[in-house]
């Protein structure tokens, strides 16, 4: 199958790229950031890096080749042909260079076997449980059964624009790219993961596999890289295990508040069993905004997180290097100069603090982080925030600068290519979505949202060394950003910055708990076990709710006549005037909607209110002349009239004008539930 070959090429291209641009990748697991030796399998970093770099590179190659042939009926044919040829040639070249550099095949095989022997029993358990959880979550929320595509209840809302975008590529020719729920303008939403999925479906992979396989690989890559990062900071595998546990199952007071509200005389177990909704006592928490469901309905997030973790593995050593250098200088000159004077000189006035030692690494990292922007722009911003604060007290600051300039430049270049006008609108916005956006109101919100995690992190801060204290401050910057800045009209999307900080802060919570557990006190060991239970209880219960909610689904016949008609008779240049659809068979056909469900377009920065007025005018038009003028002005190709139009509270459908003006090209159903599609290129009487 061509789609499987495409994924294989992604891995091979990634292997070749990493061998050349990240030659020291295999050495990352050999030691802690502080220098002590580790015995971690290098494949925990290498395999995710191969997938990430190769997939991002191949996706961009395919998109650019397809864009170059945008005037063709099927640009993806040329996109895949070009990317596979160029990608294949690059693979051959890079593998040849790698072979010359790394020696004979037998030597590499021996090295591979020695690396595999480093994997512990606990790590095998971690990989098995992670894969089980990831695969279960991906497939329970999105799968094909008995010829029907079943989209789970916990994800179908967010999947509306995602599936629309996917089908606009696999069924349509969305070049230049437009937002499928607000057709006719630019694309302001990071869409390249959806493009990857659409391309895999175009190449013959069934849509659930096309969506779930890269989603699962991305999330598994993030878990493994987070594990390595935690062990390199904490020095123990147990720190890595706990960090992954905290990543999967969030800390929150929600479960305990829920239990406190169970009426007297009611069984707590029965209350938990009977509940089928996400519990939450902060704004929008009941959406599943903070738990594993996020990785089910925002599949593109995991790939971004994994790339960010890889970048951090490259740059955090510079932070440790400066702290070690300053410590050594202070010890050497403590009788000659003040500690402060020595520290200031070593930090800011030595060549080690500024020099570039590995230009290739920082250039490659900048490119990777920059071209990630339209996979997930929030992760690119969060990574740059963290790197900025790390650089303040790190060696080789100019490497950080080179990386940031390249990443920012590429992000701006892509934004200018895809977006008309400004990509973001930055403004100060204190309080995120706290109900009371005052200082103490925000503190109360954070306490309810995160439970005892802030207290555990305070203990971790007190127990940590100077370099770890600064690293904790660095990873908290996206959290601070989320509560003080807004880049879009919908500040709720800042939740990703909070999740990123909490994910990384989990490393230090794990370090503190492991340190306390290793004390001889039985009491402290019991406290650590209790802390772990409390920190993960809400997240574990959330996981059961994800499973419960997705026992129900929206089902779509893979051979639905309406979906197939749109696939066969419309392309991505054809704009559909319709009711404000979220997810239905029209969206599944890849139709480009003049105005889909308004929240999606509004949160992406489009003027949905103006479009809603235009929709009203077209459906209420009482003469053919008025309708034809509006249709022409708004480049409408197809008009859909269905039950939703007839009962709409937003306008009064004129039942005569549209049928009297344009020819019906598709009809199904009867009475109020009849759906009719009119082709505006087939005007009656002309």
C-alpha positions in Angstrom: 0.0 0.0 0.0 1.3 3.4 -0.9 0.3 4.9 2.4 2.4 2.4 4.3 5.3 3.0 1.9 4.9 6.8 2.7 5.2 6.2 6.4 8.3 4.0 5.9 9.8 6.7 3.8 9.1 9.2 6.7 11.1 7.0 9.1 13.9 6.4 6.6 14.2 10.1 5.8 14.2 10.9 9.5 16.9 8.3 10.1 19.0 9.9 7.4 18.4 13.5 8.5 19.2 12.7 12.2 22.4 10.9 11.2 23.7 14.0 9.5 22.1 17.0 11.3 21.9 15.5 14.8 24.9 13.1 14.8 25.1 13.0 18.6 21.5 11.9 19.0 22.5 8.4 20.1 24.7 9.8 22.9 21.9 11.7 24.7 20.9 8.8 26.8 24.5 8.1 27.9 24.5 10.6 30.8 22.5 12.9 32.9 22.5 16.6 32.2 24.8 17.0 35.3 27.3 14.5 33.8 26.7 11.3 35.7 26.5 8.2 33.5 23.2 6.7 32.6 22.3 3.3 31.0 19.3 4.2 29.0 18.6 2.7 25.5 19.4 5.3 22.9 16.5 4.2 20.8 14.2 5.9 23.3 15.4 9.1 21.7 16.5 8.0 18.2 13.3 6.3 17.0 11.0 9.1 18.1 13.4 11.6 16.5 13.5 9.6 13.2 9.7 9.6 13.1 9.3 13.3 14.0 11.9 14.8 11.7 11.1 12.5 8.8 7.3 13.0 9.1 7.5 16.8 9.4 10.0 17.0 6.4 8.0 14.6 4.2 4.7 16.3 4.9 6.2 19.7 3.9 7.8 18.2 0.8 4.5 16.7 -0.2 2.6 19.9 0.5 5.0 22.1 -1.4 5.0 19.8 -4.5 1.2 19.6 -4.4 1.0 23.4 -4.1 3.2 23.8 -7.1 0.7 21.8 -9.1 -2.4 23.4 -7.5 -3.9 24.1 -10.9 -4.2 20.4 -11.6 -7.3 18.4 -10.8 -5.4 16.1 -8.3 -2.5 18.0 -6.9 -1.7 15.3 -4.4 -0.7 12.9 -7.2 2.1 15.3 -8.2 2.8 16.1 -4.5 3.4 12.5 -3.6 5.3 11.7 -6.8 7.6 14.6 -6.2 8.1 14.1 -2.4 8.7 10.3 -2.8 11.3 10.9 -5.6 13.1 13.7 -3.8 12.7 12.0 -0.4 14.0 8.7 -1.8 17.0 10.4 -3.3 17.7 12.2 0.0 17.4 8.9 1.8 20.0 7.3 -0.4 22.3 10.2 -0.1 21.9 10.5 3.7 22.2 6.8 4.2 25.4 6.7 2.2 26.8 9.6 4.3 25.8 7.7 7.4 27.4 4.5 6.3 30.7 6.3 5.6 30.5 7.9 9.0 29.3 5.1 11.3 31.2 2.2 9.8 30.4 -1.3 8.7 26.9 -2.8 9.0 28.1 -5.5 11.4 29.4 -2.9 13.8 26.1 -1.1 13.7 24.2 -4.3 14.3 26.4 -5.0 17.4 25.7 -1.5 18.7 22.0 -1.9 18.1 21.9 -5.2 20.1 23.9 -3.6 23.0 21.4 -0.8 23.1 18.4 -3.1 23.2 20.0 -5.0 26.2 19.8 -1.7 28.2 16.0 -1.8 28.3 14.9 -2.7 31.8 11.8 -4.7 32.7 10.2 -1.5 34.0 10.8 0.2 30.7 9.2 -2.6 28.8 6.2 -2.3 31.1 6.1 1.5 30.5 6.2 1.0 26.8 3.5 -1.7 26.8 1.1 0.2 29.1 1.7 3.5 27.1 1.0 1.8 23.8 -2.0 0.0 25.2 -3.5 3.3 26.6 -2.7 5.3 23.4 -4.0 2.8 21.0 -7.1 2.3 23.1 -7.8 6.0 23.3 -7.2 6.6 19.6 -9.4 3.8 18.3 -12.2 4.0 20.9 -12.7 7.6 19.8 -12.4 7.1 16.0 -12.8 3.8 14.2 -14.6 2.0 11.4 -17.0 -0.8 12.3 -19.4 -2.7 10.0 -18.9 -0.2 7.2 -19.5 2.8 9.4 -17.1 5.5 10.7 -17.8 5.9 14.4 -16.7 9.2 15.9 -16.9 9.2 19.7 -19.0 11.6 21.7 -16.0 13.1 23.5 -14.3 14.2 20.2 -17.0 14.7 17.5 -17.2 18.4 18.1 -13.5 19.2 17.7 -13.4 16.7 14.9 -15.7 18.8 12.8 -13.1 21.1 11.4 -10.4 18.4 11.6 -12.3 15.9 9.4 -13.5 18.7 7.2 -9.8 19.7 6.6 -8.7 16.1 6.1 -11.4 15.4 3.5 -10.7 18.7 1.8 -7.3 17.2 0.9 -8.1 13.5 0.5 -11.3 14.2 -1.5 -10.7 17.7 -2.7 -7.8 19.9 -3.9 -7.5 22.4 -1.2 -4.6 24.5 -2.7 -4.2 27.3 -2.0 -5.4 26.1 1.4 -8.6 27.5 2.9 -10.4 26.7 6.2 -13.1 24.2 5.5 -15.5 25.8 8.0 -15.0 29.3 6.6 -14.2 28.8 2.9 -13.2 31.6 0.5 -10.5 33.1 2.7 -7.1 32.2 4.0 -6.1 29.4 6.5 -5.4 30.7 10.0 -5.4 27.3 11.7 -2.4 25.0 11.9 -3.5 22.3 9.5 -0.5 20.3 8.4 -1.2 17.3 10.6 -4.7 17.2 9.0 -2.9 17.4 5.6 -0.7 14.5 6.6 -3.8 12.4 7.5 -5.7 13.5 4.3 -2.7 12.5 2.2 -2.5 9.0 3.8 -6.2 8.5 3.0 -5.6 9.8 -0.5 -2.9 7.1 -0.8 -5.3 4.4 0.0 -5.3 4.1 3.8 -8.7 3.8 5.4 -9.5 7.1 7.3 -9.4 5.6 10.8 -5.9 4.1 10.2 -4.8 7.3 8.5 -5.8 9.4 11.5 -5.0 7.0 14.3 -1.6 5.7 13.3 0.3 9.0 13.1 -1.6 10.2 16.2 -0.6 7.1 18.2 3.0 7.3 17.0 3.2 11.0 17.9 1.8 10.5 21.4 4.1 7.5 22.0 7.1 9.5 20.8 6.1 12.3 23.3 5.9 9.8 26.2 9.3 8.3 25.5 11.0 11.6 25.1 9.4 12.9 28.3 10.6 9.8 30.1 14.2 10.4 28.9 14.1 14.0 29.8 12.8 13.2 33.3 15.6 10.5 33.9 18.3 12.9 32.6 17.1 15.5 35.1 16.2 13.2 38.0 18.9 10.5 37.5 16.5 7.6 38.2 14.2 5.5 36.1 11.6 5.8 38.9 11.5 9.6 38.2 10.7 8.8 34.6 7.9 6.4 35.4 6.3 8.8 37.8 6.6 11.7 35.3 4.8 9.7 32.7 2.1 8.7 35.2 1.6 12.4 36.1 1.5 13.3 32.4 -1.3 10.7 31.7 -3.4 11.3 34.8 -3.7 15.0 35.8 -3.8 16.4 39.3 -7.0 18.2 40.3 -9.4 18.7 43.2 -12.4 17.9 41.0 -12.8 14.3 42.0 -12.6 15.1 45.7 -15.1 18.0 45.3 -17.4 15.6 43.4 -17.2 13.0 46.2 -17.9 15.7 48.8 -21.1 16.6 47.0 -22.5 13.1 47.0 -25.8 13.1 49.0 -25.7 11.4 52.4 -26.8 7.8 52.2 -25.6 7.5 48.5 -22.9 5.0 47.8 -19.7 6.7 46.6 -18.9 3.9 44.3 -22.4 4.0 42.9 -22.1 7.7 42.3 -18.8 7.3 40.5 -20.1 4.4 38.4 -23.3 6.2 37.4 -21.6 9.4 36.3 -20.9 9.6 32.6 -19.7 13.2 32.3 -16.3 14.8 32.9 -16.3 16.3 36.4 -15.0 19.8 36.8 -15.5 22.9 39.0 -13.6 25.5 36.9 -14.7 27.1 33.7 -15.0 24.6 30.8 -13.4 21.9 32.8 -16.4 19.7 32.1 -15.4 19.8 28.4 -12.5 17.4 29.2 -10.2 20.4 28.7 -7.4 19.1 30.9 -7.4 15.3 30.7 -6.5 12.6 28.2 -9.4 13.6 26.0 -7.3 16.5 24.8 -4.9 14.1 23.1 -7.9 12.3 21.5 -9.5 15.4 20.0 -6.5 17.5 19.3 -4.4 14.9 17.6 -1.9 17.4 16.2 -0.8 18.5 19.8 1.2 15.3 20.6 3.4 15.7 17.5 4.2 19.2 18.6 4.9 18.2 22.2 7.3 15.5 21.0 9.3 17.9 18.8 9.5 20.4 21.7 10.8 17.7 24.1 13.5 16.7 21.5 14.6 20.4 21.2 14.8 20.7 25.0 17.0 17.6 25.1 19.4 19.4 22.8 19.6 22.7 24.7 19.2 22.0 28.4 22.8 20.7 28.7 24.0 24.3 28.0 22.1 25.4 31.2 23.8 22.8 33.3 27.2 23.6 31.7 27.0 27.2 32.8 26.0 26.3 36.4 28.9 23.8 36.7 31.3 26.4 35.2 30.2 29.1 37.6 30.4 26.7 40.6 34.0 25.7 39.7 35.0 29.4 39.2 33.6 30.4 42.6 35.4 27.5 44.3 38.6 28.5 42.6 38.4 32.2 43.4 36.3 32.3 46.6 39.2 33.9 48.6 40.1 36.4 45.9 36.7 37.8 44.8 33.1 38.0 46.0 30.8 35.2 44.9 28.6 37.7 43.1 31.4 39.2 41.1 32.7 35.9 39.9 29.2 34.7 39.0 28.4 37.8 37.0 31.7 37.6 35.1 31.3 33.9 34.3 27.7 34.3 33.3 27.8 37.4 31.1 31.4 38.2 30.3 33.1 35.0 29.1 33.2 33.6 25.6 31.8 30.3 26.8 28.6 32.1 27.7 28.1 33.3 24.2 30.1 31.2 21.7 28.7 29.0 19.0 30.2 25.5 19.2 27.7 23.6 17.0 26.2 25.8 14.4 24.7 22.9 12.5 22.7 21.8 15.6 21.2 25.2 16.3 20.3 25.8 12.6 18.7 22.4 12.3 16.8 22.8 15.6 15.6 26.2 14.4 14.4 24.9 11.1 12.6 22.0 12.8 10.9 24.2 15.4 10.0 26.8 12.7 8.4 24.4 10.3 6.4 23.0 13.2 4.4 26.2 13.4 1.5 25.1 11.1 1.5 21.6 12.7 0.9 23.3 16.1 1.8 26.9 16.5 1.2 27.0 20.3 3.9 24.5 20.9 6.4 26.5 18.8 5.6 29.6 20.9 5.8 27.6 24.2 9.2 26.1 23.2 10.6 29.5 22.3 9.4 30.9 25.7 11.2 28.1 27.6 14.3 28.4 25.5 14.4 32.1 26.0 14.5 31.8 29.8 16.9 28.9 29.7 19.3 31.0 27.6 19.5 33.7 30.3 21.7 31.4 32.5 23.1 29.0 29.8 26.3 28.7 27.9 26.4 29.2 24.1 23.6 31.8 24.2 24.2 32.7 20.5 23.1 29.2 19.6 19.8 29.9 21.3 19.6 33.1 19.4 20.3 31.5 16.1 17.6 28.8 16.8 15.1 31.4 17.8 15.7 33.7 14.9 15.4 30.9 12.4 12.3 29.4 14.1 10.6 32.9 14.3 11.6 33.8 10.8 10.2 30.6 9.4 7.0 31.0 11.4 6.5 34.5 10.1 7.3 33.4 6.5 4.6 30.7 6.7 2.1 33.0 8.3 2.6 35.6 5.5 2.2 32.7 2.9 -0.9 31.2 4.4 -2.6 34.2 6.1 -3.8 37.5 4.8 -3.0 40.1 7.5 -1.7 39.4 11.0 -1.5 35.8 12.2 -2.0 36.7 15.8 -3.4 39.7 17.8 -1.3 40.0 21.0 -2.9 41.7 24.0 -2.5 41.7 27.8 -5.2 39.5 29.3 -4.9 38.7 33.0 -6.6 35.7 34.5 -7.1 33.2 31.6 -10.7 31.8 32.0 -10.8 32.2 35.8 -14.3 33.1 37.0 -12.9 36.0 39.0 -10.0 37.5 37.1 -8.4 39.2 40.2 -5.1 38.1 41.7 -6.8 36.1 44.5 -9.4 34.9 42.1 -6.8 33.4 39.9 -5.0 31.8 42.9 -8.3 30.2 43.8 -8.8 29.0 40.2 -5.4 27.4 40.0 -5.9 25.7 43.4 -9.2 24.2 42.3 -7.7 23.2 38.9 -4.4 21.7 39.9 -5.2 20.4 43.4 -2.1 19.7 45.5 0.3 19.9 42.6 1.4 23.5 43.4 2.2 22.4 47.0 4.2 19.4 45.8 6.1 21.7 43.4 6.9 24.1 46.2 8.4 21.2 48.1 10.3 20.2 45.0 11.6 23.7 44.6 12.9 23.7 48.2 14.6 20.3 47.7 16.2 21.1 44.4 19.6 22.5 43.4 20.2 25.9 41.9 20.1 24.7 38.3 16.9 22.7 38.8 15.3 25.7 40.5 16.0 27.8 37.4 14.8 25.0 35.1 11.5 24.9 37.1 11.2 28.7 36.5 11.9 28.1 32.8 9.2 25.5 32.3 6.7 27.7 34.2 6.9 30.5 31.7 4.2 29.1 29.3 2.0 28.8 32.4 2.6 32.5 33.2 2.0 33.4 29.6 -1.3 31.7 29.5 -2.6 33.8 32.5 -1.3 37.1 31.2 -1.5 37.2 27.4 -4.0 36.4 24.6 -3.1 35.8 21.0 -6.6 35.0 19.7 -10.1 36.1 20.4 -10.7 32.9 22.3 -8.4 32.9 25.3 -9.5 29.3 26.1 -6.9 28.0 23.6 -4.2 29.1 26.1 -5.0 25.9 28.0 -2.3 24.2 25.8 0.4 26.4 27.4 -0.8 25.4 30.9 -0.7 21.7 29.9 2.8 22.1 28.6 4.1 23.7 31.8 2.2 21.1 34.0 3.7 18.2 31.9 7.2 19.5 32.4 6.6 20.5 36.1 5.6 16.9 36.6 9.3 15.9 36.3 10.1 18.0 39.4 7.1 16.7 41.3 8.3 13.2 40.6 11.9 14.0 41.7 10.6 15.3 45.0 8.4 12.3 45.7 11.3 9.9 44.8 13.7 11.8 47.1 11.3 11.6 50.0 10.4 8.0 49.4 14.1 7.0 49.5 14.3 8.3 53.1 14.3 5.6 55.8 11.1 6.9 57.3 8.1 4.6 56.9 5.9 7.7 57.5 7.5 9.5 54.5 7.1 6.5 52.3 3.4 6.3 53.2 3.1 10.0 52.5 4.7 9.6 49.1 2.3 6.8 48.1 -0.6 8.9 49.3 0.6 12.0 47.4 0.9 9.9 44.2 -2.6 8.6 44.6 -4.0 12.1 45.2 -2.1 13.6 42.3 -3.4 11.1 39.9 -6.9 10.2 41.2 -8.9 12.7 39.2 -7.0 11.9 36.0 -7.5 8.2 36.4 -11.3 8.8 36.9 -11.3 11.1 33.8 -9.8 8.2 31.9 -12.8 6.0 32.8 -15.1 8.8 31.7 -13.4 9.0 28.3 -14.1 5.2 27.9 -17.7 5.6 29.0 -18.5 8.6 26.8 -17.1 7.0 23.7 -19.2 3.9 24.0 -21.6 6.2 22.1 -20.7 7.7 18.8 -21.8 9.6 15.7 -21.9 7.1 12.9 -21.3 7.8 9.2 -21.8 5.3 6.4 -18.6 5.1 4.5 -20.6 4.8 1.3 -23.2 7.5 2.1 -24.6 8.8 -1.2 -24.5 12.4 -0.1 -20.8 12.2 1.0 -19.9 10.4 -2.2 -21.8 12.9 -4.4 -19.9 15.8 -2.9 -16.6 13.9 -3.3 -17.3 13.2 -7.0 -19.0 16.5 -8.0 -17.3 19.2 -6.0 -13.7 20.3 -5.3 -12.2 22.6 -2.8 -12.8 25.6 -5.0 -16.6 25.1 -4.7 -18.1 26.9 -1.8 -21.2 25.5 -0.2 -23.9 27.7 1.3 -25.5 25.6 4.0 -26.8 25.6 7.5 -24.0 26.1 10.1 -23.0 22.5 10.1 -20.7 21.0 12.7 -20.1 17.3 11.7 -22.4 15.6 9.2 -22.2 13.8 5.8 -21.7 17.1 4.0 -18.6 17.8 6.0 -17.4 14.2 5.6 -17.6 14.7 1.9 -14.9 17.5 2.1 -17.3 20.3 1.3 -15.9 23.8 1.8 -18.5 25.6 3.9 -19.3 29.3 3.5 -20.0 29.2 7.2 -19.8 26.1 9.3 -20.4 26.0 13.0 -19.5 29.6 14.0 -17.3 28.8 17.1 -14.7 27.1 14.9 -14.3 30.1 12.6 -14.7 32.7 15.3 -12.0 31.1 17.5 -9.6 31.0 14.5 -10.1 34.7 14.0 -12.6 34.9 11.2 -15.5 37.4 11.1 -18.3 34.9 11.5 -20.9 37.5 12.5 -20.6 39.2 9.0 -20.9 35.8 7.3 -23.9 34.9 9.4 -25.6 38.1 8.0 -24.7 37.1 4.5 -26.2 33.6 5.0 -29.4 35.2 6.3 -29.6 37.5 3.3 -29.1 34.7 0.8 -31.6 32.3 2.4 -34.2 35.1 2.8 -33.7 36.5 -0.7 -37.2 37.1 -2.2 -36.1 37.5 -5.8 -33.9 35.6 -8.2 -32.0 38.8 -9.0 -31.1 39.5 -5.4 -30.1 35.9 -4.8 -27.9 35.7 -7.9 -26.1 38.9 -7.0 -25.4 37.7 -3.5 -24.2 34.3 -4.8 -21.9 35.9 -7.3 -20.4 38.4 -4.8 -19.7 35.5 -2.3 -18.5 32.9 -4.9 -21.1 30.4 -3.9 -21.1 27.3 -6.1 -23.7 25.0 -4.3 -26.7 25.9 -2.1 -28.0 23.3 0.3 -31.6 23.4 1.5 -32.5 20.9 4.3 -34.3 20.5 7.6 -31.9 22.8 9.5 -32.6 25.7 7.1 -36.3 25.2 7.4 -36.4 25.3 11.2 -33.6 27.9 11.6 -34.1 30.5 14.3 -31.5 32.8 12.6 -33.5 33.5 9.4 -36.7 32.7 7.6 -36.0 30.5 4.6 -37.8 31.7 1.4 -39.1 28.4 0.0 -39.5 29.6 -3.5 -36.6 31.7 -4.6 -33.8 29.2 -4.6 -35.8 26.5 -6.5 -36.9 29.1 -9.0 -33.4 30.3 -9.6 -31.1 27.3 -9.8 -31.3 23.7 -10.9 -31.4 20.9 -8.3 -28.5 18.5 -8.8 -29.0 16.3 -5.8 -32.1 15.3 -3.8 -32.8 12.8 -1.0 -35.4 12.4 1.7 -38.9 13.8 1.8 -41.0 16.5 3.3 -39.2 18.7 5.9 -36.3 16.2 6.0 -35.6 16.5 2.2 -32.1 17.7 1.4 -31.6 19.4 -1.9 -28.4 20.7 -3.5 -28.7 23.5 -6.1 -25.9 24.3 -8.5 -25.4 28.0 -9.1 -23.7 27.3 -12.4 -27.1 26.0 -13.7 -29.4 28.9 -13.5 -33.0 28.3 -14.6 -33.9 30.1 -17.8 -30.4 31.0 -18.8 
